[in-house]
Amino acid sequence: MANGMGNITWWGFSPATNLVTAHESGAAVNILVVGAGDLRHILKTLAESWRFPTGKISIYVVENSVEVLARHMLMLSLAVEPSAIMGLAEKTELYLEIFGNSLMRHKTQEYVKEKVHQLIKFVTDSDLIEKNVSIINITALKVRERDALEVVFKFWKDCKTDSFSISKLWESRLRRYLGMRYDSRHNVYDWDYSMKLCERGASVINKMEYKQWRERGVAFEAREADYVEPNRTLASCSTVRKESGSARVWTYCGDIVTGPFVAHGIECEDNALLKLQNRAHVKTATDVSQFNVMSMFYELAHGRRYSLEADGSEDDANRSTTPTKDRNGTGDVTESSTAGKRGLCVFPILSADVQSRHGSEVCFLPLDAAEKIPHKSQYEKLFDVVYLSNSMVHKLTPDFSRVFADNAHVTIETTKFLLDVSACQGEEYLQRVTAMAKQAGCEPTTVCDPLQDAFAHFSYAAP
């Protein structure tokens, strides 16, 4: 696999954005998210919904792999864990660790294993599915996709190191991608960082944290701890040919060039975190990511803006379980450990105040939904907001526009943060998707520069 982006999207290549800011206030909103790869837009939209009051927010998700859907379910259930069970800082650390690290702490692995038991019950119990007890709605998934989700979850529970040695898989990806440049790979990292990432507006990413991720896949280290357990949520199942026939193996087929920093770590409402001193950033992308994710979780739970100076009873409760010192020399928490020592939220349900505020739900659609839903009457003119990633923008066809509501806002991810895509290729991509959008009845609402803008925005006008 010579492509540094891989063939499965574990994280997106654009900053998290609120998808409903431009929508008419007070009305219910139906959003279609195609191929985002992670929950960044979904979480930010739900968290900031109080800023732009709407009716019920229904977000429909289409991905091209079951493994990505499984990660969505895990991360969403983590995001809405009640503060009485898990503190804000602890939740943020777990989220970033699962989100962007190839290796994680033993404590994090235990949390994933415990959560998997609940998720397996959720996807296999038809009564629970029909009752729709969760913010997660999987009623549209086919039986074979639910079965595939169960297979993925069971693999996450399997802790045999030899069944998924991500460190070896990471090195193998690097060798195939770099070829003869492998021995001088640190110079390649320097070039990609200085001449690509920084030139494209991501200089807040620290060179050392970027190079560490390129070398071993560990992006976020919140503390001095042992990151030794493979992050099995980054595994995808592939079919390989052997002399005895074909076999299914778990491997890593994701990004090894850009990194997970772009999603939460390069933009921030608090300008102090982007401050420059002697032409260098004072904070790192890890610092910015921690603040942004913590802000989303805080707003999701409390319906008001988070700040570093925030104080109050809710915050005290959130901080009560935050690890403050190393235990047993590993960085893991023993006395207040989340996994295995206290009851986790049985199913990912929003807290009562958030639920009453907008009654949100995240609906997972089948893998072939982009081709099928334009021909189903229940989706005709349904979506007020549509988001398409750069990896699935080819789904934008004249037929696909049947699901667009009148004056629907369509956002398309550009190639700005695909480091293997040159400036000329980025221009060609934008021209091509603009032509596709126009064929589907959409017109640009802003002038887009593919090297400066992470998104191209369009508006749909029904014929």
Secondary structure, 3 states (H helix, E strand, C coil): CCCCCCCCCCCCCCCCCCCCCCCCCCCCEEEEEECCCCCHHHHHHHHCCCCCCCCCEEEEEECCCHHHHHHHHHHHHHHCCCCCCCCHHHHHHHHHHHHHCCEECHHHHHHHHHHHHHHHHHHHCHHHHHHCCCCEECCCCCHHHHHHHHHHHHHHHCCCHHHCCHHHHHHHHHHHHHHHHHHHHHHHHHHHHHHHHHHHCCCCCCHHHHHHHHHHCCCCCCCCCCCCEECHHHCEEEEEEECCEEEEEEECCCCCCCCCHHHHHCCCCCHHHHCEECCEECCCHHHHHHHHHHHHHHHHHHCCCCCCCCCCHHHHHHHCCCCCCCECCCCECCCCCCCCCCCCCCCCCCCHHHHHHHCCEEEECCCCHHHHHHHCHHHCCCEEEEEECCCCHHHCCCCHHHHEEEEEEEEEECCCCCCCCCHHHHHHHHHHHHHHHHHCCEEECCCCCCCCCCEEEEEECCC
